[in-house]
Amino acid sequence: MNDRFAPLPDPPYYAVIFTNQLAEDAAGYGEMADKMVILATQQDGYIGAESTRDINGLGITVSYWKDHSALVDWKKQVDHLGAQALGKSRWYKHYNLRIAKVERNYSGPEGR
């Protein structure tokens, strides 16, 4: 399997889908994003994440969590709260956050 894909367990689990458009001045964003990935991996219930960003600054990160309480705890984590505030005030032109319960998971194609 490609190492850019999160190692997912059998469902059910939760996905937090964070889509954002970076502001023109995103100085410091990359460093903070790297810190948040490290911090998330230390949280109870964290499964993994997948992330991509295009050349125009549109990014999508999907993080996966064992259960709803784990993702609620992540939302309230103090360092993460600080990063959220900076994102809202400095780094994001716009964002959407969606939470979904994953009930099925398929992968493929086989043999590749």
SULNOR-V13286 format. One record per residue. N is the residue number from 1. SS is DSSP state (2 for helix, 1 for strand, 0 for the rest). OMEGA is omega as a letter, one per 40 degrees, with the letter a starting at -180 (none if undefined). NEAR is the number of other ideal C-beta (glycine too) atoms within 12 Angstrom. Layout:
n:N ss:SS omega:OMEGA near:NEAR
n:N ss:SS omega:OMEGA near:NEAR
This chain:
n:1 ss:0 omega:i near:13
n:2 ss:0 omega:a near:9
n:3 ss:0 omega:i near:8
n:4 ss:0 omega:i near:12
n:5 ss:0 omega:i near:18
n:6 ss:0 omega:i near:28
n:7 ss:0 omega:a near:19
n:8 ss:0 omega:i near:25
n:9 ss:0 omega:i near:18
n:10 ss:0 omega:i near:13
n:11 ss:0 omega:e near:18
n:12 ss:0 omega:i near:19
n:13 ss:1 omega:a near:30
n:14 ss:1 omega:i near:31
n:15 ss:1 omega:i near:32
n:16 ss:1 omega:a near:36
n:17 ss:1 omega:a near:25
n:18 ss:1 omega:i near:35
n:19 ss:1 omega:a near:23
n:20 ss:1 omega:i near:30
n:21 ss:1 omega:i near:22
n:22 ss:1 omega:i near:27
n:23 ss:0 omega:a near:21
n:24 ss:0 omega:i near:13
n:25 ss:0 omega:a near:13
n:26 ss:0 omega:a near:22
n:27 ss:0 omega:i near:13
n:28 ss:0 omega:a near:18
n:29 ss:2 omega:a near:26
n:30 ss:2 omega:i near:17
n:31 ss:2 omega:i near:15
n:32 ss:2 omega:i near:25
n:33 ss:2 omega:i near:28
n:34 ss:2 omega:i near:15
n:35 ss:2 omega:a near:20
n:36 ss:2 omega:i near:31
n:37 ss:2 omega:i near:24
n:38 ss:2 omega:a near:17
n:39 ss:2 omega:a near:23
n:40 ss:2 omega:a near:34
n:41 ss:2 omega:i near:20
n:42 ss:0 omega:a near:16
n:43 ss:0 omega:i near:29
n:44 ss:0 omega:i near:17
n:45 ss:0 omega:i near:26
n:46 ss:1 omega:i near:30
n:47 ss:1 omega:a near:32
n:48 ss:1 omega:a near:27
n:49 ss:1 omega:i near:32
n:50 ss:1 omega:a near:25
n:51 ss:1 omega:i near:27
n:52 ss:1 omega:i near:17
n:53 ss:1 omega:i near:20
n:54 ss:0 omega:a near:13
n:55 ss:0 omega:i near:8
n:56 ss:0 omega:i near:11
n:57 ss:0 omega:i near:23
n:58 ss:1 omega:a near:20
n:59 ss:1 omega:i near:31
n:60 ss:1 omega:i near:23
n:61 ss:1 omega:i near:28
n:62 ss:1 omega:i near:30
n:63 ss:1 omega:a near:38
n:64 ss:1 omega:a near:36
n:65 ss:1 omega:a near:34
n:66 ss:0 omega:a near:27
n:67 ss:0 omega:a near:22
n:68 ss:2 omega:a near:20
n:69 ss:2 omega:i near:15
n:70 ss:2 omega:a near:25
n:71 ss:2 omega:i near:35
n:72 ss:2 omega:i near:19
n:73 ss:2 omega:i near:23
n:74 ss:2 omega:i near:37
n:75 ss:2 omega:a near:24
n:76 ss:2 omega:a near:15
n:77 ss:0 omega:a near:23
n:78 ss:2 omega:i near:13
n:79 ss:2 omega:i near:19
n:80 ss:2 omega:i near:30
n:81 ss:2 omega:i near:17
n:82 ss:2 omega:i near:18
n:83 ss:2 omega:i near:30
n:84 ss:2 omega:a near:24
n:85 ss:2 omega:i near:15
n:86 ss:2 omega:i near:23
n:87 ss:2 omega:a near:29
n:88 ss:2 omega:a near:17
n:89 ss:2 omega:a near:14
n:90 ss:2 omega:a near:20
n:91 ss:2 omega:a near:29
n:92 ss:1 omega:i near:29
n:93 ss:1 omega:i near:21
n:94 ss:1 omega:i near:17
n:95 ss:1 omega:i near:22
n:96 ss:1 omega:i near:16
n:97 ss:1 omega:a near:23
n:98 ss:1 omega:i near:18
n:99 ss:1 omega:a near:23
n:100 ss:1 omega:i near:22
n:101 ss:1 omega:a near:20
n:102 ss:1 omega:a near:27
n:103 ss:0 omega:i near:12
n:104 ss:0 omega:i near:13
n:105 ss:0 omega:i near:20
n:106 ss:0 omega:i near:11
n:107 ss:0 omega:a near:13
n:108 ss:0 omega:e near:9
n:109 ss:0 omega:a near:6
n:110 ss:0 omega:i near:7
n:111 ss:0 omega:a near:4
n:112 ss:0 omega:none near:7
